[in-house]
């Protein structure tokens, strides 16, 4: 049984602004099952920012944590303005005990990044993660991320990234987040992202499930379109003469294959370590669950009246701390279960049957993990053949 400290939340996502200046067709917040954003306040109020900071500190201090991660999120968090972000950052840091370090980042679509805003965020010691799906125009390009007038965002995002890179504060750039589009060339997409000199690239599978499958994924079909896409990127990334950037999905799979516990959501058997605070103060589980059905991410708790320890005590969360015993029954005989972990919980859903099934991306994940395992096995065998230690 895990100790209270082992089960503690270590990452807190604060929804600073509930609206977005873009209208991406695949966004799980605005276009999928849960439309709760429509009735929530636009901005996390000063009173709730303060209360959320106190709850984070209460949890971290009470569990003896030495570090917490706080992500300022949305919608588009920069719509709240720099002053609101600064107030939130200062509240969190002031509430924490001196021995607790807060790693704070903002996840933005990049269109509102200016030279001054980048400088202000760097002065606050806030790292900036940017969503960027690929190259300009064409299938899978960044211009599929349009604003509410249907205008592409690619040029504005690249301008924001130029400000970020020109700031002379390399630690300010947290990395790029890219949602996979099967219509886009995988290697071309990766190289377009690489051109922005990101320290890290996170590839995301589009949200979908067994009842509402993602584009190009037929539930139960043995074809592996997303696995094939990712394998092409892996081979380009791993085969480079020198490591050009970190790709967290690949690195965490490798970590898992060597016996470690993957630490990225949607892989491995690590218990959920993240809680989300909405603009009305509601505490949610992983908000990707919004893609499944209305209210799926809700806990019924909020930062005004409840602690994060009360969230940890919820039956649905306790069940996710069971390791292999908590996997869907169909996953338990699988040879890569400790690496895959059944996939992202939101991707396991089927209407009327809940989450007790493998990811709708099961075949894709299996193909990718096996491919990486085979590449590593061949490499280890070659090293042994030449007597390398």
DOMIBA-725407 format. One record per residue (C-alpha): x, y, z; residue in three letters. Coordinates in steps of 0.5 Angstrom, whole numbers, plus 500, padded with zeros to 3 digits. Example, Ala and Ser with C-alpha at 12.3 -4.5 7.8 and 13.67 -1.06 7.14 Angstrom:
<recs>
525491516ALA/527498514SER/
</recs>
This chain:
<recs>
500500500UNK/503507498UNK/504512504UNK/500519504UNK/506522501UNK/507517495UNK/500519493UNK/500526494UNK/499531488UNK/505534485UNK/502538480UNK/497543480UNK/493546474UNK/490552475UNK/485554470UNK/487562469UNK/482563464UNK/476559461UNK/476562454UNK/481561448UNK/482566442UNK/483560438UNK/477555435UNK/481549434UNK/476543432UNK/479538436UNK/480541442UNK/477537448UNK/475543452UNK/470546447UNK/468541442UNK/467535446UNK/462532451UNK/463536457UNK/461543455UNK/461546462UNK/466551460UNK/460555458UNK/457556465UNK/464558468UNK/467564470UNK/472567465UNK/477568469UNK/480565476UNK/478571481UNK/483574486UNK/480571491UNK/480564488UNK/487565486UNK/489566493UNK/485560496UNK/488555491UNK/495557493UNK/493556500UNK/490549498UNK/497547494UNK/501550500UNK/497546505UNK/498540501UNK/505540499UNK/507542506UNK/503537510UNK/506532505UNK/513534506UNK/514535499UNK/520539497UNK/518541490UNK/511542486UNK/509544479UNK/504549478UNK/501550470UNK/497556469UNK/493553464UNK/486555460UNK/483556455UNK/488561453UNK/491563460UNK/495569457UNK/488572456UNK/487574463UNK/493579463UNK/500579466UNK/498582472UNK/493576474UNK/499571472UNK/504575476UNK/499575482UNK/497568482UNK/505566482UNK/506570488UNK/501568491UNK/503560490UNK/510562492UNK/508566498UNK/504560501UNK/509555500UNK/514553506UNK/521556505UNK/523549503UNK/518547498UNK/520549491UNK/515551486UNK/516550478UNK/511554475UNK/510554467UNK/504557463UNK/501553457UNK/499558451UNK/498557444UNK/503562443UNK/499568439UNK/499573445UNK/506572446UNK/510579446UNK/517581447UNK/514585454UNK/510579456UNK/516574455UNK/520578459UNK/515579464UNK/514572465UNK/522570465UNK/522575471UNK/517571475UNK/521565473UNK/515562469UNK/517557464UNK/513558457UNK/510552454UNK/507553447UNK/502549443UNK/504548435UNK/502543431UNK/507543425UNK/508547419UNK/504553415UNK/498551411UNK/497544408UNK/494538411UNK/496538419UNK/499545418UNK/499550424UNK/493553420UNK/488548422UNK/489552429UNK/484557427UNK/481563431UNK/474565431UNK/474568424UNK/477562421UNK/484565420UNK/490561421UNK/495562427UNK/501559424UNK/505566423UNK/503569430UNK/505563434UNK/512563430UNK/512571432UNK/511569439UNK/516563439UNK/521568436UNK/520573442UNK/521567447UNK/528565443UNK/530572443UNK/529574450UNK/536571452UNK/533566457UNK/533559455UNK/530556461UNK/524560460UNK/522556454UNK/519549457UNK/518546450UNK/512545444UNK/506541445UNK/503538438UNK/497534437UNK/498528432UNK/495529425UNK/495523421UNK/494527414UNK/501531416UNK/508527414UNK/510525421UNK/518526419UNK/516533416UNK/512535422UNK/517533427UNK/523537423UNK/518543423UNK/518543430UNK/525542431UNK/526548427UNK/524552433UNK/529549437UNK/525546443UNK/528543449UNK/522538449UNK/517536444UNK/510533447UNK/506529442UNK/499528444UNK/494523441UNK/488526439UNK/482525444UNK/477520443UNK/475513446UNK/471507444UNK/464511443UNK/467517439UNK/473514436UNK/479519434UNK/480521426UNK/483515423UNK/482510428UNK/477505428UNK/476501434UNK/478494434UNK/481495427UNK/488492428UNK/491497423UNK/496502427UNK/496509423UNK/498513430UNK/503507431UNK/506508424UNK/506515425UNK/510515431UNK/514510429UNK/517514423UNK/518520428UNK/522515433UNK/526513428UNK/528520425UNK/529522433UNK/533516435UNK/537515429UNK/540522429UNK/547523430UNK/546527436UNK/540528440UNK/537534437UNK/531535443UNK/527531448UNK/521527446UNK/518525452UNK/513520450UNK/519516447UNK/524517453UNK/519515458UNK/517509454UNK/525507454UNK/525508461UNK/519504462UNK/522498458UNK/529498462UNK/524497468UNK/523504470UNK/516507471UNK/514512466UNK/512519469UNK/508522463UNK/500522463UNK/497516459UNK/503511460UNK/506507465UNK/503505472UNK/504511476UNK/498514480UNK/495520478UNK/499526481UNK/495532478UNK/489536480UNK/486541476UNK/483547479UNK/477551475UNK/476558474UNK/470557479UNK/474554484UNK/472547482UNK/477541483UNK/477536477UNK/481530476UNK/485530469UNK/481535465UNK/482530459UNK/476526462UNK/472532459UNK/472528452UNK/468522455UNK/462525458UNK/459531461UNK/462531469UNK/467526468UNK/472530471UNK/468533476UNK/470531484UNK/464535487UNK/469538491UNK/472546491UNK/478550494UNK/473554498UNK/471548502UNK/475542501UNK/483540501UNK/487536496UNK/487531501UNK/480530500UNK/480529493UNK/486523494UNK/481520499UNK/475519493UNK/474512491UNK/475513484UNK/482516485UNK/484511490UNK/482506485UNK/488509480UNK/493507486UNK/492500485UNK/498499480UNK/497493476UNK/491491480UNK/488497477UNK/489496470UNK/483494465UNK/482486465UNK/484485458UNK/491489459UNK/493484465UNK/496479461UNK/499484456UNK/507483456UNK/508491456UNK/503493461UNK/508496465UNK/510501460UNK/503502457UNK/499502463UNK/493501459UNK/493508456UNK/490515458UNK/484514462UNK/480518457UNK/481514451UNK/479507455UNK/472510455UNK/466506452UNK/459509453UNK/455505458UNK/461501460UNK/466506463UNK/473505463UNK/475498464UNK/478497457UNK/484498454UNK/485505450UNK/482506444UNK/489506441UNK/491500444UNK/494497437UNK/498503436UNK/501503443UNK/503496442UNK/506497435UNK/510503438UNK/512500444UNK/514493441UNK/518497435UNK/522501440UNK/524495444UNK/526491438UNK/531497436UNK/534497443UNK/534490443UNK/538490437UNK/543496439UNK/544492446UNK/546486442UNK/551490437UNK/554493443UNK/555486446UNK/558483440UNK/563488440UNK/565487447UNK/562494450UNK/561494457UNK/
</recs>
